[in-house]
């Protein structure tokens, strides 16, 4: 299934995209798409039955805002330097263990919402990422296969980053990762039955129509399942938590000088095979 949330920010309603591309209203079946729903097998079965019946109300998609595909996110956990090609372009050695950092849940916005360039920023960068949404509480998992079994679905994330704040202002990466609007998410939460192998997904990102990133999750150093397993030994992952699994080569930071960092007025578009497409216009904060 392709689940999504539509409507004004803070008042989204649950919906799904059917096989014919029609937007269908789920608000008569479930109150929202969030961790509580994803952890409730009976509720998810009702959603699937309603989708298969084909009689859910059709919503007019024209002009409708798409929100993040999951509400009430507990935390956003991110993996840095998780692609061989990205590590090479930045001159970094592939890490022996996953590089972990956090983004605040309030950095999450819809897939087509405006992204704000922070005041004083001269090094705002782009990163297309495969994100997973957790569907079952994960603690001390034993295997990568077990990690995948705890995934409720997959979606597209834009891990917007400010490299000066991240690299040059002291402390951890968090300063460059937690600016307002720095995690567009969506459009859809795609259930695992429609993603048979998360290690065979193409990722692309364009800036002002120019292709900047063209990668594959096959390049990941730590697979999706291994990332979830690994994280479960350092923190408890709860239904509705989001994990951004890293970005492939092609970010501005990895390019020759002068590096083409983002500016107000730029347009970024990104997509992952089978998971949909995002588009953001940038403006000053």
N, C-alpha and C positions, 0 to 999 in steps of 0.2 A: 504494500500500500504506500501511497504518497500522501502523508498527512501534512497539514499546514494550518496556520492561524491567520485570519484576515480581519482587517478593521483598523480603526484608529489606535494609536499607541496607548496601551493600558486597558483597552476595551476590545481586544481581539476575540473572535469567535472561532471555534474549531471547524475545520473543513477537510475535505480530501479531494484529490484530483483523480477522476476516474480514468478508465482505460481509453476513453474517447477525448480526453482533455477537458472535460467539463468540471467546473468547480462545484462541489456538492457540500451542502450545509450539514454539519454533524452536531449542531447545538441541541437538537432534539434527542440525541443519543448519549452524549457526554458533555459535561460542562466546559471542559478545556482539554488541551493536550499538554500534559505536565507529568511530573514524576509519579504522582498518584495514579494517573491513568496507566502509564507504561508498566507499573508494577502490578497492576490488577489484571490478571489473566482473563477473568470473566468479562470485564469491561472491554478489554481489547477484542475478545471474541464477539461481543456485541457490535463493535465497530466493523469488524471484518464481515460479519453477517449482513449488516446494513449495506456495506459497500457491494457485496455480492448480489444482494437483492435488486440493486439498481434503481430504487425508488426514493432515494434521498432528494430533498429539494435542490434544484439547481440555483446557484447564485450567479448574478451578473458580475463577471470578472472585470468589466470595463471600469477603470479608474479606482479599483479597490486596492488599498494598501495591503501588502503582505508583511506580516510581522515575523519575528523569529518563530521557528516551528515548534518550539517548546517553551512553556511559560514557567515562572517561578523556579528558575535555575538556581541550584544551590551553590555550585562553584564551576569555574571554567579552569581546567587543568591543561597546561600546554607542554609540548615536547619541542625542545630546541635542537637544531642540527641533526635532524633525523633522516636526512636524505644524503646519500653518498655524493651526488652532484652538487648539492648546496654546500656541504662541508668543503669540497674541493674549491668552489668558487670563492669562498670566504677565507681560504688558506688555513682552515682548522683541521685538526686531526679528527677522524671519526671517533666519537666518544665511546668509552668502554661500557658505560651504562647510560641510560636515557638522561638527558638534561631536562629538568623539570622546573617549571615556574607557573605561577598562577595569574589569571586575570580576574578582576572583580566581575561579578555577574552583571553589574550595571553598565559594563562596556558593551553588552550585547544589544544590537539594534536589528531592525529588519534588513533583508537582503538588498533592498533598493533605497534605503534611507540615506540621508545626507551624512557624509563623514566630515568631521570637523578637524581642520589642521590646527594643532595647538598654537597658542600665542607664542611667538618667538621661535617657532620651529623652522629649521632649514633642512631637516633630514627625515621627513616623514616618508615611510617606505611601505611597500605592498608585500603581502604574502598570501597566496592561495593555499588553503589547507583542507584536507579531509577531516571532518569532525565526526566523532561518535557520541551518541547520547546513551547513557547508561539506563538499563531497564530493570536490573536486579541488584540488590545490595552486594557489593564486592568487597570481601575481606580475605586476605591471605590466600589468593587463588593459586592453584597448583600448576597450571599449564596455560599456554597460549590458547589452546582450544577452549579451555574453561573461560578465558578472558572474552573470547568471541561470544560465548553463550550468555554473557551478561550485557551484551549490546542490544539496545532496543531499536536502533536505527542509525542511519548515516545521513550527513548533511554537508553543506558547503560552508566553510568559515573563511573570513578575510581577517587574518591576524595583522591588522594595521600596527605599525611600529614606528617609534621616533628614535632614530639611531643615536643621536647625540645624548638624549635623555637616558637611553639604554646603556650606552658604552662609556660615556665621558663624564657623567655627573656623579659618579661614586655609588657604592652599594650594589644592589642586585639589579637585574633587568627590569624590575617591576615599574620603575619610573617611566620607561619608554614603552610600556605595554598597556598601561591602564588609563590612558587619556579617554575622555568622553567620546563615545561612538566607535571605539577602536576594535569592535568585534562584530561586524555584520554577520548574520547567521541565517541560513536558509537558501532557497525558498521552502524546500520540502524536507520532512523527516521521512526517509525511505526505509522501509522495514527490511530486515536481513534477507527475507525470501527473494527480494528483488536485487540483491547484491551478493551473488554467489561467491565472489572472491574479492574482498576489499584490497587485495594486493595486485589487482589488475585494472586499476582505474586511471584514466588520463585526467590531468589537471591543466587548465590553461588560464592565463590572465593577460588582459590587454590594458594599456594605458593610452587614452586618446586614440584608440583604434589600432595601436601598434602592439603586436604580440610580444610579451616580455617573458612569460613563463610558459613552458610547454613540457610538462613532466609526467611521470607515472609513479603510482604508489609502489610499483615493483622496485623502485630505487630506495625504498625506506630501509634504514639500517635496522630498526626495531619494528617488527610487524605490528599491526593493529592489536591483534590478540596478545602479543607479548607486552605491548605498552600497558594494556589494561591489567594484565597479570602483575606486572612490575609495580604499577602504581598502588595496587591493592595491598602491597606489603609496607607502604609508607603512609597511607591514608585510607579511610573507608570511602568508597565511591557509592553514592546513593542514586536511586532512580531520578532521572532528570538532570544529573550532572553531565557536563559537556567536557569532552577531551579533544583538544586540537592536536593533531598527530604530526605536525611539522610541515615544512614547505620545501618544494623542489628548487632547483637552481633558477636564476633569472631575476633575483631581487635587485633593487638599485644599489644596495650596499656592496654587492659583489661585482659591480661593473666598473670600468675604468673611469678616471676623472675626466671631465666633471660628471659626477654621478647624477643621474636624472631623477632626483627625489621629487616627490609629489608637491604640488602647489595648489592653492585655491583656484578653482576653475577647471582642474583636470577631471577626467571621467575614467573610472576604473570599471572594467567588466571582467568577470571570472566565472568559470564553470568547471564542473567535474562530471565525467561520463555518467549519465543516468540519474544525476542528483540535482540537475537544474542549473540556473544561471543567475548571477547577481549583477547589479549595475548601481554604482554610486557616483554622485557628483560631489566634489570636494569644495568646501568653503571655509573661510577663516572662523576660528572659534570666537 
